[in-house]
């Protein structure tokens, strides 16, 4: 026999409502960027809060704070990087920069820098 609490029922209703009306705003934007990161294979080496093969998004964000961080990080992602966070070099974006619009590239960088 299943038991449902009021809280879990409310959560299910809210989730169903979001699904039925479609996500909008920041939640949808975050989901879109996370899909871009997955499609570009970034998540195979990077994680928001812990080091995998490469540094976490939060480590990257703290390292690249500053006014020119956005452009520098764009170059690092699409051209590759060596020796910035350890001995394992980061290859250039594996799927090719031409697959992404400039707006999508900037979304990815802005997402990483917010950590």
Secondary structure, 3 states (H helix, E strand, C coil): CCCCCHHHHHHHHHHHHHHHHCCCHHHHHHHHHHHHHHHCCHHHCCCCCCCCCCCCHHHHHHHCCCCCHHHHHHHHHHHCECCCCCCCCECCCCCCHHHCCHHHHHHHHHHHHCC
